[in-house]
Amino acid sequence: MGSDLPDYYFRIRENGAAVFRVDTENRQRRIEMDQLATVNVRNGEVKPQGDRVLTAEDIAAIQTWLDERVALLARRDIDDIHRAVDYLNITTQWVQAKATDHQLEDVTDALLLAMHDLRTVLVRKKADRMMAADRKDGSEDQA
């Protein structure tokens, strides 16, 4: 059983994880988990537990986990946005085909404000990207 377990366990938390070393090589042959550190995914900070000094192996395992976790969260973010687009389409169909006047009265203002806010940000970001591309193209033409 011990060879099947990883050397490290990461207990996911809101902003990162608590890092444990997994130990099965003890007299009782029980699984023991010794907390080594906490990791903050947002800023990459690693805080050793207590007075513990992390080994190069600990740091490498934590960094590998951190890189993989950041990539996973980024994939989830974009997947959530694609789902939001689908949900907007489903909402449009609901409004057109099924919503009662009372239901529409309940959600219309909130939807309009959220969609207006989203549209404003999307238009501004698209304009920023287009202006940056124009500046880039202009600097290449002059070169």
Contacts in CASP RR format, 6 or more apart in sequence:
PFRMAT RR
TARGET T0000
AUTHOR 0000-0000-0000
METHOD contacts of the structure
MODEL  1
MGSDLPDYYFRIRENGAAVFRVDTENRQRRIEMDQLATVNVRNGEVKPQG
DRVLTAEDIAAIQTWLDERVALLARRDIDDIHRAVDYLNITTQWVQAKAT
DHQLEDVTDALLLAMHDLRTVLVRKKADRMMAADRKDGSEDQA
1 24 0 8 1.000
2 24 0 8 1.000
2 25 0 8 1.000
2 31 0 8 1.000
5 22 0 8 1.000
5 24 0 8 1.000
5 31 0 8 1.000
6 22 0 8 1.000
7 21 0 8 1.000
7 22 0 8 1.000
7 61 0 8 1.000
8 19 0 8 1.000
8 20 0 8 1.000
8 21 0 8 1.000
8 22 0 8 1.000
8 36 0 8 1.000
8 58 0 8 1.000
8 61 0 8 1.000
8 62 0 8 1.000
8 65 0 8 1.000
9 19 0 8 1.000
9 20 0 8 1.000
9 21 0 8 1.000
9 22 0 8 1.000
9 33 0 8 1.000
10 17 0 8 1.000
10 18 0 8 1.000
10 19 0 8 1.000
10 20 0 8 1.000
10 39 0 8 1.000
10 65 0 8 1.000
10 69 0 8 1.000
11 17 0 8 1.000
11 18 0 8 1.000
11 20 0 8 1.000
13 38 0 8 1.000
15 40 0 8 1.000
15 41 0 8 1.000
15 42 0 8 1.000
16 38 0 8 1.000
16 39 0 8 1.000
16 40 0 8 1.000
16 41 0 8 1.000
16 42 0 8 1.000
16 69 0 8 1.000
17 38 0 8 1.000
17 39 0 8 1.000
17 41 0 8 1.000
17 65 0 8 1.000
17 69 0 8 1.000
18 35 0 8 1.000
18 37 0 8 1.000
18 38 0 8 1.000
18 39 0 8 1.000
19 35 0 8 1.000
19 36 0 8 1.000
19 37 0 8 1.000
19 38 0 8 1.000
19 39 0 8 1.000
19 46 0 8 1.000
19 58 0 8 1.000
19 61 0 8 1.000
19 62 0 8 1.000
19 65 0 8 1.000
20 33 0 8 1.000
20 34 0 8 1.000
20 35 0 8 1.000
20 36 0 8 1.000
21 33 0 8 1.000
21 34 0 8 1.000
21 36 0 8 1.000
21 58 0 8 1.000
22 31 0 8 1.000
22 32 0 8 1.000
22 33 0 8 1.000
23 31 0 8 1.000
23 32 0 8 1.000
23 33 0 8 1.000
23 34 0 8 1.000
24 30 0 8 1.000
24 31 0 8 1.000
24 32 0 8 1.000
26 32 0 8 1.000
35 49 0 8 1.000
36 48 0 8 1.000
36 49 0 8 1.000
36 52 0 8 1.000
36 54 0 8 1.000
36 58 0 8 1.000
37 46 0 8 1.000
37 47 0 8 1.000
37 48 0 8 1.000
37 49 0 8 1.000
37 52 0 8 1.000
37 54 0 8 1.000
37 58 0 8 1.000
37 62 0 8 1.000
38 46 0 8 1.000
38 47 0 8 1.000
38 49 0 8 1.000
39 45 0 8 1.000
39 46 0 8 1.000
39 47 0 8 1.000
39 62 0 8 1.000
39 65 0 8 1.000
39 66 0 8 1.000
40 46 0 8 1.000
40 47 0 8 1.000
41 66 0 8 1.000
41 69 0 8 1.000
41 70 0 8 1.000
41 73 0 8 1.000
44 66 0 8 1.000
46 54 0 8 1.000
46 59 0 8 1.000
46 62 0 8 1.000
46 66 0 8 1.000
48 54 0 8 1.000
54 62 0 8 1.000
91 111 0 8 1.000
95 104 0 8 1.000
END
